[in-house]
Amino acid sequence: MKKLLSALFILGSVTMLANEAVSEADPAFCFTNPCSVSEPMKVKVKVPQQLVITVTDVDLGLWCGDKAINKDKPDQYTVTGEKNQKVNVGFKGNGYLGFRKGNELLPKFTGTIETKESQLDLGTTGSAKGGVNVKVPKPGLNLLEPGTTYTATATLVASYDTSAW
């Protein structure tokens, strides 16, 4: 019985080694040279150039705070990148604007900014311009001080639309 088990163990080990050798064999070795051919194939991937955003600050002009602001401003930014690609654009934080007087944040003086289009086509030049819409509701009474400039900052972001890649 021990001899039979030893023989089966050796036979199983040899079979397993033979299967491993066959599964790792190069298919070209199965044929003689006149019956096979090979050609190397390169696989490439290109990372697109870094997007660049150039912005123009939005100046809403003089305002007394007596009515809400809703202004479209064309050509407020330019996105440059890889030619013939689409780019998604938008503002961080859903375009929330928190106005400041100097360094002091005024929580009751807010607004929003949004891109007029959610996607730009960089076309054959690799560049496209975009516009924004700014909304500022009428602030509370006695919030604004004469002769003061209030500022808010929004961060514009852009990314390649990789859905077609």
PyMOL commands that set and color helices and strands:
alter all, ss='L'
color gray80, all
select helices_A, chain A and resi 2-23+27-30+33-35+92-95+162-164
alter helices_A, ss='H'
color red, helices_A
select strands_A, chain A and resi 52-55+69-80+86-91+96-101+104-115+119-121+127-136+156-160
alter strands_A, ss='S'
color yellow, strands_A
deselect
rebuild
show_as cartoon
